[in-house]
Amino acid sequence: MSIVSLAHGQVPNPQKAPGALKAERCGPGTCTITVNVLNCNEPSGVRIDKPLVRFDDSALIVWKIDSAGQAFEEIGVRIAGDDPSEPVFQIQPASLPNEFRILNRNSVMGEFDYRYTLQIKGCKPIEGWIRNVAL
């Protein structure tokens, strides 16, 4: 299932992660990003431990909320800049409401940043970044 939109055949949207963020390498295999919900009503009340992750290979990305009683929306992560006709990112089944899983195929040659938005029930959306490097 594709989770974002581009016209057929386009390369990813030319986005750039904020320069202040340091990319943390993740993968291959599984990359877990921990989400901490302190207060859904505060601008900084939801935090992610890796605001910018870099992938050099394909990997399963697992966002995991470590705060009791919190759950993702049905589409818990939305990624901007993917091509739905040949998606780089594909939603995978998750058995727990506090986890959301996406397969990052990292299949577009080059280096691209993708902005994503976390959707947690009752909370304001929070953004993070994925950097794919496929050379």
SENU-81705 format. One record per residue: x, y, z of N, C-alpha, C, O, CB in turn; residue in one letter; residue number from 1. Coordinates in Angstrom, 3 decimals, padded with zeros to 6 digits. Atoms other than C-alpha are relative to their C-alpha. Glycine has a CB too. Example, Ala and Ser with C-alpha at 12.3 -4.5 7.8 and 13.67 -1.06 7.14 Angstrom:
ATOM      n_X      n_Y      n_Z     ca_X     ca_Y     ca_Z      c_X      c_Y      c_Z      o_X      o_Y      o_Z     cb_X     cb_Y     cb_Z res   n
ATOM  000.890 -001.190  000.000  012.300 -004.500  007.800  000.900  001.200  000.000  001.936  001.181  000.665 -000.992  000.027  001.246   A   1
ATOM -000.820 -001.190 -000.060  013.670 -001.060  007.140 -000.770  001.090  000.730 -000.261  002.198  000.899  000.414  000.462 -001.415   S   2
END
This chain:
ATOM      n_X      n_Y      n_Z     ca_X     ca_Y     ca_Z      c_X      c_Y      c_Z      o_X      o_Y      o_Z     cb_X     cb_Y     cb_Z res   n
ATOM  000.846 -001.167  000.000  000.000  000.000  000.000  000.895  001.235  000.000  001.813  001.344  000.813 -000.965 -000.005  001.218   M   1
ATOM -000.748 -001.252  000.046  001.375  003.402 -000.950 -000.606  000.974  000.992 -001.810  000.947  001.243  000.004  000.600 -001.428   S   2
ATOM  000.502 -000.913 -001.017  001.099  006.143  001.618  000.227  001.461 -000.342 -000.030  002.336  000.485  000.640 -000.306  001.312   I   3
ATOM -000.250 -001.368  000.425  002.048  009.245 -000.336 -000.267  000.129 -001.488 -000.597 -000.862 -002.139  001.442  000.424  000.333   V   4
ATOM  000.353 -000.152  001.405  001.565  010.737 -003.790  001.006  000.818 -000.788  001.530  001.821 -000.304 -001.346  000.629 -000.115   S   5
ATOM -000.788 -000.696  001.014  003.619  011.804 -006.819 -000.568 -000.411 -001.349 -001.199 -001.462 -001.458  001.544 -000.338  000.111   L   6
ATOM  000.397  000.396  001.347  002.864  011.793 -010.522  000.887 -001.168 -000.451  002.039 -001.272 -000.029  000.108  001.207 -000.997   A   7
ATOM -000.731  001.183  000.464  003.958  008.589 -012.273  001.358  000.375 -000.582  001.460  001.281 -001.409 -000.821 -000.755 -001.044   H   8
ATOM -001.327 -000.168  000.551  007.683  008.428 -012.968  000.815  001.137  000.590  001.973  001.314  000.211 -000.109  000.197 -001.431   G   9
ATOM -000.765 -001.091 -000.595  008.695  011.432 -010.868  001.014 -000.538  000.997  000.806 -001.586  001.609 -000.935  001.002  000.685   Q  10
ATOM -000.927  000.314 -001.077  011.734  011.305 -008.640 -000.552  000.628  001.264 -001.425  001.492  001.178  001.451  000.512 -000.309   V  11
ATOM  000.528 -000.542 -001.247  011.129  012.073 -004.954  000.081  001.526  000.035  000.947  002.149 -000.578  000.755 -000.587  001.184   P  12
ATOM  000.059 -001.433 -000.203  010.209  015.598 -003.971  001.323  000.489  000.582  001.816 -000.108  001.539 -001.177  000.373  000.922   N  13
ATOM -001.298 -000.463 -000.508  013.420  017.610 -003.421 -000.131  000.697  001.354 -000.110  001.925  001.435  000.648  000.949 -001.005   P  14
ATOM  000.083 -000.508 -001.361  013.072  018.033  000.334  001.373 -000.109  000.635  002.190 -000.930  000.217 -001.064 -000.772  000.832   Q  15
ATOM -001.250  000.094 -000.753  015.951  018.639  002.713 -000.315  000.086  001.481 -001.043  000.974  001.925  001.000  001.117 -000.418   K  16
ATOM  000.165 -000.019 -001.460  016.025  017.818  006.407  000.692  001.244  000.550  001.681  001.702 -000.023  000.584 -001.303  000.659   A  17
ATOM -000.651 -001.162 -000.604  016.865  020.773  008.660  001.469 -000.272  000.299  001.812 -001.348  000.788 -000.722  000.403  001.279   P  18
ATOM -001.442  000.161 -000.161  020.641  021.300  008.831  000.444 -000.272  001.416  001.525 -000.823  001.623  000.686  001.203 -000.486   G  19
ATOM -000.380  000.209 -001.404  020.656  021.191  012.642 -000.119 -001.463  000.415  000.425 -001.856  001.447 -000.864  000.862  000.911   A  20
ATOM  000.189  001.405 -000.361  019.643  017.514  012.630  001.196 -000.827 -000.453  001.712 -000.652 -001.556 -001.297 -000.552 -000.620   L  21
ATOM -001.079  000.922  000.323  022.345  014.864  012.728 -000.627 -001.341 -000.382 -001.419 -001.902  000.375  001.000 -000.158  001.204   K  22
ATOM  000.563  001.269  000.477  021.515  011.748  010.689  000.596 -001.168  000.771  001.814 -001.281  000.909  000.254 -000.177 -001.511   A  23
ATOM -000.425  001.244 -000.646  021.660  008.468  012.609 -000.236 -001.134 -000.979 -001.333 -001.280 -001.517 -000.766 -000.247  001.348   E  24
ATOM  000.144  001.147  000.906  022.326  005.373  010.491 -000.896 -001.055  000.635 -000.856 -001.305  001.839  001.385 -000.608 -000.348   R  25
ATOM  000.895  001.062 -000.444  019.726  002.650  010.710  000.009 -001.097 -001.052  000.246 -000.839 -002.232 -001.448  000.535  000.243   C  26
ATOM  000.035  001.113  000.924  019.438 -000.795  009.175  001.399 -000.535 -000.254  002.354 -000.003  000.313 -000.653  000.415 -001.307   G  27
ATOM  001.090  000.725  000.636  019.911 -003.076  007.465 -000.774 -000.820  001.026 -000.404 -000.883  002.198  000.536 -000.908 -001.110   P  28
ATOM  000.850  000.769 -000.915  017.228 -005.279  008.955 -001.130  000.859  000.519 -001.928  001.383 -000.258  000.818 -000.555  001.170   G  29
ATOM  001.065 -000.773 -000.627  014.963 -003.500  011.418  000.577  001.222  000.684  001.603  001.146  001.360 -000.779 -000.857  001.006   T  30
ATOM -000.376 -001.255 -000.649  015.251  000.100  012.568 -001.168  000.416  000.890 -002.267  000.663  000.392  000.352  001.125 -001.058   C  31
ATOM  001.049 -000.402 -000.935  013.259  000.996  015.686  000.192  001.458  000.381  001.272  001.873  000.800  000.004 -000.898  001.261   T  32
ATOM  000.024 -001.401 -000.398  012.358  004.620  016.311 -000.961  000.102  001.182 -002.146 -000.208  001.052 -000.434  000.946 -001.196   I  33
ATOM  000.806 -000.079 -001.212  011.101  005.234  019.852 -000.691  001.354  000.089 -000.075  002.400 -000.114  000.868 -000.241  001.246   T  34
ATOM  000.826 -001.197 -000.125  008.290  007.741  020.374 -000.412  000.124  001.459 -000.943 -000.819  002.045 -001.256 -000.060 -000.946   V  35
ATOM  000.348 -000.249 -001.398  007.776  009.282  023.814 -001.060  001.095  000.041 -000.834  002.209 -000.431  001.262  000.406  000.841   N  36
ATOM  001.092 -000.965 -000.112  004.469  011.013  024.534 -000.035  000.511  001.437 -000.383 -000.216  002.367 -001.376 -000.642 -000.406   V  37
ATOM  000.017 -000.635 -001.312  004.789  013.435  027.442 -001.306  000.741  000.236 -001.913  000.627  001.301  001.175  000.957  000.141   L  38
ATOM  001.220 -000.789 -000.082  001.829  015.736  026.744 -000.459  000.300 -001.420  000.209  001.037 -002.145  000.222  001.316  000.817   N  39
ATOM  000.493 -000.157  001.376 -000.252  015.631  023.548 -000.344  001.445 -000.352 -000.368  001.798 -001.531 -001.222 -000.868 -000.207   C  40
ATOM  000.438 -001.370  000.263 -001.298  019.281  023.925  001.134  001.006 -000.092  000.898  002.160 -000.448 -000.943  000.431  001.063   N  41
ATOM -001.154 -000.903  000.053  002.197  020.789  024.087  000.749 -000.188 -001.314  000.850 -001.309 -001.812  000.948 -000.246  001.202   E  42
ATOM -000.748  000.118  001.267  004.228  021.585  020.932  001.179 -000.965  000.079  001.472 -001.650 -000.902  000.505  001.359 -000.422   P  43
ATOM -001.128  000.927 -000.138  007.207  019.624  022.276 -000.373 -001.204  000.875  000.500 -001.846  001.459  001.216  000.729  000.599   S  44
ATOM  000.472  001.068 -000.872  005.078  017.056  024.105  000.138 -001.397 -000.549 -000.068 -002.369  000.178 -001.395  000.229  000.320   G  45
ATOM -000.256  001.303  000.613  005.822  014.230  021.660  001.412  000.056 -000.574  001.748  000.955 -001.345 -001.075 -000.352 -001.119   V  46
ATOM -001.399  000.012  000.441  009.447  013.307  021.030  000.338 -001.337 -000.653 -000.172 -002.391 -000.272  000.951  000.272  001.189   R  47
ATOM -000.513  001.216  000.630  011.181  010.838  018.746  001.499 -000.049  000.241  002.175  000.978  000.190 -000.330 -000.040 -001.536   I  48
ATOM -001.418  000.118 -000.370  014.619  009.477  019.621  000.951  000.171 -001.179  002.129  000.475 -000.990  000.248 -001.339  000.642   D  49
ATOM -000.831 -000.175  001.204  015.896  009.631  016.030 -000.770  000.899 -000.970 -001.506  000.392 -001.817  000.356 -001.397 -000.673   K  50
ATOM  000.768 -000.894  000.868  014.513  012.748  014.298  000.411 -000.057 -001.468 -000.366  000.331 -002.341  000.134  001.403  000.490   P  51
ATOM -000.466  000.182  001.383  016.611  012.028  011.162  000.758 -001.322 -000.061  001.805 -001.476  000.567  000.913  001.205 -000.475   L  52
ATOM -000.660  001.297  000.145  017.488  008.453  010.192  000.476 -000.162 -001.439 -000.197  000.242 -002.387 -000.956 -001.164  000.397   V  53
ATOM -000.593  000.233  001.320  019.744  007.451  007.297  000.026 -001.491 -000.286  000.387 -002.306  000.564  001.429  000.595 -000.083   R  54
ATOM -000.007  001.386  000.439  019.380  004.240  005.339  000.857 -000.120 -001.247  000.699  000.644 -002.199 -001.435 -000.507 -000.267   F  55
ATOM -000.809  000.317  001.173  021.961  002.830  002.932 -000.517 -001.255 -000.697 -000.075 -001.579 -001.799  001.467 -000.182  000.397   D  56
ATOM  000.597  001.221  000.533  019.917 -000.351  002.337 -001.484  000.006  000.345 -001.968  000.898  001.041  000.707 -001.277  000.568   D  57
ATOM  001.396  000.147 -000.391  016.326 -001.495  002.579 -000.066 -000.426  001.468  000.861 -001.044  001.991 -000.729 -001.031 -000.912   S  58
ATOM  000.161  000.337 -001.412  014.996 -001.919  006.107 -001.467  000.129  000.397 -002.231  000.865 -000.227  000.887  000.909  000.888   A  59
ATOM  001.319 -000.157 -000.605  011.837 -002.348  008.139  000.128  001.088  001.064  000.956  000.984  001.968 -000.531 -001.361  000.617   L  60
ATOM  000.007 -001.068 -001.000  011.133  000.852  010.091 -001.157 -000.268  000.950 -002.294 -000.441  000.510 -000.127  001.423 -000.666   I  61
ATOM  001.020  000.210 -001.015  009.233  000.336  013.355  000.002  001.207  000.929  000.972  001.455  001.645  000.246 -001.326  000.792   V  62
ATOM  000.185 -001.074 -000.971  007.946  003.364  015.232 -000.724 -000.616  001.178 -001.766 -001.249  001.005 -000.800  001.225 -000.606   W  63
ATOM  000.579  000.617 -001.193  007.180  002.306  018.794 -000.224  001.071  001.064  000.716  001.743  001.489  000.919 -001.133  000.544   K  64
ATOM  000.337 -000.939 -001.069  005.359  004.468  021.354  000.308 -000.680  001.324 -000.206 -001.762  001.604 -001.507  000.449 -000.074   I  65
ATOM -000.357  000.623 -001.284  006.867  003.800  024.781 -000.819  000.545  001.169 -000.536  000.222  002.322  001.478  000.207  000.282   D  66
ATOM  000.855 -000.582 -001.043  004.194  005.741  026.711 -001.283 -000.822  000.106 -001.967 -001.048 -000.892 -000.327  001.501 -000.310   S  67
ATOM  001.174  000.856 -000.229  001.416  003.623  028.251 -001.287  000.692 -000.444 -001.472  001.890 -000.232 -000.100 -000.385  001.486   A  68
ATOM  001.314 -000.494  000.376 -002.068  004.027  026.812 -000.060  000.788 -001.295 -001.140  001.232 -001.683 -000.514  000.832  001.072   G  69
ATOM -000.019 -000.754  001.248 -000.994  005.757  023.591 -000.013 -000.960 -001.185  000.532 -002.061 -001.115  001.237  000.926 -000.064   Q  70
ATOM  000.106  000.837  001.192 -001.752  004.402  020.113  000.069  000.865 -001.253 -000.263  002.050 -001.225 -001.309 -000.819  000.021   A  71
ATOM -000.035 -000.675  001.289 -001.216  005.335  016.482 -001.394  000.044 -000.610 -002.242 -000.799 -000.316  000.981 -000.701 -000.952   F  72
ATOM  001.198 -000.028  000.839 -004.033  006.405  014.176  000.091 -001.172 -000.977  001.114 -001.854 -001.037 -000.140  001.376 -000.765   E  73
ATOM -000.006  001.107  000.965 -005.010  003.891  011.467  001.180  000.133 -000.968  001.892 -000.842 -001.211 -001.334 -000.040 -000.786   E  74
ATOM -001.206 -000.294  000.771 -002.413  005.513  009.176  000.869  000.816  000.939  000.732  002.037  001.020 -000.312  000.776 -001.371   I  75
ATOM -000.771 -000.624 -001.073  000.114  006.284  011.892  001.183  000.815 -000.466  001.688  001.660  000.274  000.479 -001.035  000.927   G  76
ATOM -001.130 -000.747  000.554  002.881  007.604  009.644 -000.327  000.337 -001.445 -000.707 -000.531 -002.230  001.339 -000.816  000.101   V  77
ATOM  000.190 -000.453  001.385  002.516  009.661  006.476  001.323  000.558 -000.497  001.934  001.409  000.151 -001.143  001.079 -000.106   R  78
ATOM -001.296 -000.404  000.560  005.570  010.136  004.263 -000.233  000.799 -001.272 -000.946  000.356 -002.173  000.902 -001.239 -000.288   I  79
ATOM  000.136 -000.866  001.175  005.805  012.979  001.749  001.068 -000.345 -001.033  002.214 -000.626 -000.683  000.103  001.491  000.403   A  80
ATOM -000.971  000.098  001.084  007.461  012.561 -001.637  000.208 -001.358 -000.627  001.192 -001.537 -001.345  001.261  000.455  000.481   G  81
ATOM -000.160  001.325  000.592  006.953  008.904 -002.626 -000.854 -000.105 -001.269 -001.812  000.651 -001.432 -000.391 -001.108  001.019   D  82
ATOM  000.727  000.229  001.243  005.707  007.650 -006.024 -000.930 -001.199  000.202 -000.445 -002.320  000.351  000.984 -000.242 -001.200   D  83
ATOM  000.906  001.122 -000.274  002.538  005.533 -005.537  000.031 -001.095 -001.065 -000.367 -002.228 -000.793 -001.401  000.513  000.132   P  84
ATOM -000.070  001.041  001.029  003.110  003.722 -008.850  001.199 -000.922  000.212  001.188 -002.067 -000.242  000.072  000.635 -001.389   S  85
ATOM -001.180  000.792 -000.353  006.518  002.497 -007.602  000.461  000.423  001.388  001.511  001.051  001.530  001.148  000.180 -001.055   E  86
ATOM -000.280 -000.541 -001.333  006.481  003.120 -003.856  001.317 -000.492  000.602  001.684 -001.661  000.489 -001.123 -000.350  000.927   P  87
ATOM -001.196  000.320 -000.777  009.674  003.233 -001.844 -000.430 -000.511  001.373  000.221 -001.383  001.949  000.936  001.246  000.136   V  88
ATOM  000.472  000.320 -001.351  007.673  002.949  001.401 -001.320 -000.757 -000.071 -002.247 -000.342 -000.767 -000.165  001.287  000.844   F  89
ATOM  001.201  000.821 -000.005  005.075  000.246  002.065 -000.378 -000.349  001.432  000.437 -000.867  002.195  000.207 -001.279 -000.833   Q  90
ATOM  000.505  000.319 -001.339  002.928 -000.128  005.193  000.017 -001.513  000.192 -000.354 -002.268 -000.706 -001.441  000.567  000.208   I  91
ATOM -000.028  001.411 -000.376  003.408 -003.483  006.940 -000.921 -000.205  001.198 -001.123  000.722  001.982  001.455 -000.468  000.327   Q  92
ATOM  000.884  000.244 -001.142  001.044 -005.123  009.436  000.744  000.122  001.330  001.889 -000.310  001.464 -000.634 -001.386 -000.113   P  93
ATOM -000.522 -000.074 -001.375  001.640 -004.337  013.102 -001.063 -000.593  000.916 -002.254 -000.325  000.752  000.357  001.494  000.421   A  94
ATOM  000.966  000.672 -000.871  000.042 -006.402  015.844 -000.344  000.796  001.251 -001.286  000.448  001.963  000.530 -001.342  000.401   S  95
ATOM  000.241 -000.804 -001.199  000.205 -003.743  018.569 -000.412  001.421 -000.379  000.121  001.976 -001.340  001.257  000.030  000.892   L  96
ATOM  000.449 -001.353  000.343 -001.606 -000.365  018.591  001.060  001.082  000.237  000.935  002.195 -000.274 -001.233  000.333  000.796   P  97
ATOM -001.059 -000.988 -000.264  001.549  001.381  019.863  001.190 -000.164 -000.956  002.250  000.419 -000.730  000.483 -000.124  001.454   N  98
ATOM -001.047  000.173  001.007  003.611  000.251  016.830 -000.560  000.284 -001.387 -001.719 -000.004 -001.685  000.590 -001.426  000.061   E  99
ATOM  000.337 -000.195  001.404  003.571  001.301  013.203  001.211 -000.410 -000.816  002.336 -000.030 -000.491 -000.419  001.484 -000.299   F 100
ATOM -001.102  000.587  000.772  005.665 -000.469  010.557 -000.098  000.382 -001.471 -001.168  000.345 -002.078  000.003 -001.527  000.145   R 101
ATOM -000.084 -000.304  001.421  006.805  000.584  007.113  001.279 -000.638 -000.540  002.351 -000.515  000.054 -000.020  001.551 -000.257   I 102
ATOM -001.168  000.529  000.693  009.119 -001.260  004.752  000.572  001.119 -000.864 -000.118  001.659 -001.727 -000.364 -001.262 -000.864   L 103
ATOM -000.721 -000.976  000.810  011.666  001.176  003.312  000.821 -000.795 -001.008  001.831 -001.400 -000.647  000.914  000.949  000.886   N 104
ATOM -000.709  000.770  001.023  012.771 -000.392  000.023  001.265  000.708 -000.476  002.132  000.081 -001.085 -000.917 -000.262 -001.183   R 105
ATOM -001.176 -000.797  000.387  015.327  002.419 -000.567  000.404 -000.332 -001.445  001.543 -000.710 -001.718  001.196 -000.268  000.976   N 106
ATOM -000.173  000.495  001.360  014.941  001.744 -004.284  000.250  001.083 -001.054  000.338  000.771 -002.241 -001.199 -000.775 -000.384   S 107
ATOM -000.250 -001.086  000.950  015.556  005.169 -005.877  001.465  000.400  000.110  001.940  000.759  001.188 -000.942  001.228  000.270   V 108
ATOM -001.423 -000.333 -000.007  019.159  005.838 -006.884  000.220  001.474  000.341 -000.472  002.353 -000.173  000.630 -000.327 -001.359   M 109
ATOM -000.322 -001.361 -000.414  020.671  008.924 -005.258 -000.193  000.168  001.495 -000.384 -000.802  002.228 -000.857  001.008 -000.757   G 110
ATOM  000.218 -000.328 -001.416  020.311  010.664 -001.912 -001.224  000.893  000.094 -001.280  001.959 -000.518  001.255  000.701  000.633   E 111
ATOM  001.255 -000.728 -000.118  016.837  011.829 -000.912 -000.446  000.046  001.458 -000.324 -000.930  002.198 -001.087 -000.648 -000.876   F 112
ATOM  000.609 -000.167 -001.320  015.262  013.204  002.257 -001.512 -000.050 -000.156 -002.070  000.526 -001.090  000.449  001.341  000.670   D 113
ATOM  001.452  000.101 -000.022  011.642  012.362  003.043 -000.483  000.468  001.363 -000.020 -000.021  002.393 -000.477 -001.458 -000.299   Y 114
ATOM  000.598 -000.467 -001.253  009.631  014.243  005.665 -001.180 -000.914  000.317 -001.990 -001.220 -000.558 -000.456  001.511 -000.099   R 115
ATOM  001.160  000.796 -000.394  007.201  012.103  007.627 -000.710  000.670  001.170 -000.126  001.462  001.910  000.422 -001.442  000.374   Y 116
ATOM  000.823 -000.532 -001.079  004.394  012.964  010.018 -000.569 -001.167  000.786 -001.202 -002.058  000.220 -001.138  000.914 -000.547   T 117
ATOM  000.586  001.000 -000.890  003.471  010.807  013.017 -001.401  000.439  000.379 -001.634  001.607  000.690  000.873 -000.207  001.267   L 118
ATOM  001.397 -000.255 -000.358 -000.263  010.556  013.727 -000.343 -000.887  001.188 -000.591 -002.084  001.038 -000.968 -000.271 -001.211   Q 119
ATOM  000.304  000.726 -001.233 -000.921  009.549  017.329 -001.369  000.463  000.487 -001.646  001.662  000.514  001.106  000.234  001.098   I 120
ATOM  001.363 -000.332 -000.427 -004.498  009.411  018.623  000.029  001.057  001.105  000.708  000.902  002.120 -000.740 -001.267  000.490   K 121
ATOM  000.138 -001.060 -000.994 -005.362  012.608  020.496  001.161  000.978  000.057  001.130  001.907  000.865 -000.175 -000.603  001.330   G 122
ATOM -001.184 -000.865 -000.036 -001.992  014.276  019.760  000.114  000.816 -001.282 -000.404  000.439 -002.333  001.274 -000.835  000.208   C 123
ATOM -000.331 -000.775  001.191 -000.851  016.995  017.407  001.054 -000.776 -000.786  001.910 -001.432 -000.192  000.512  001.439  000.375   K 124
ATOM -001.005  000.705  000.819  001.154  015.582  014.458  001.411  000.512  000.297  001.610  001.683  000.620 -000.315  000.170 -001.506   P 125
ATOM -001.403 -000.365 -000.176  004.935  015.555  014.813  000.775 -000.497 -001.211  000.473 -001.555 -001.763  000.585 -000.594  001.327   I 126
ATOM -000.757  000.345  001.196  007.476  015.493  011.995  001.369 -000.573  000.332  001.991 -000.223  001.335  000.156  001.214 -000.879   E 127
ATOM -001.341  000.557 -000.031  010.629  013.480  011.491  000.473 -000.148 -001.434 -000.245  000.198 -002.372  000.037 -001.366  000.754   G 128
ATOM -000.596  000.084  001.330  012.916  012.729  008.557  000.663 -001.355 -000.239  001.205 -001.980  000.673  001.020  001.115 -000.187   W 129
ATOM -000.689  001.201  000.470  014.202  009.743  006.590  000.927  000.443 -001.127  000.507  001.162 -002.034 -001.020 -001.120 -000.484   I 130
ATOM -000.951 -000.260  001.096  017.331  010.020  004.424  000.383 -001.336 -000.617  000.978 -002.189  000.041  001.280  000.774  000.509   R 131
ATOM -000.379  001.200  000.736  017.745  007.311  001.796  001.197  000.306 -000.887  001.210  001.299 -001.615 -001.184 -000.528 -000.843   N 132
ATOM -001.183 -000.136  000.839  021.130  006.887  000.142  000.168 -001.325 -000.743  000.497 -002.347 -000.142  001.288  000.363  000.852   V 133
ATOM -000.144  001.190  000.842  021.213  004.404 -002.747  000.894  000.396 -001.169  000.481  001.144 -002.055 -001.408 -000.549 -000.499   A 134
ATOM -000.957 -000.368  001.042  024.276  004.664 -004.950  000.423 -001.205 -000.821  001.228 -001.072 -001.744  001.223  000.661  000.615   L 135
END
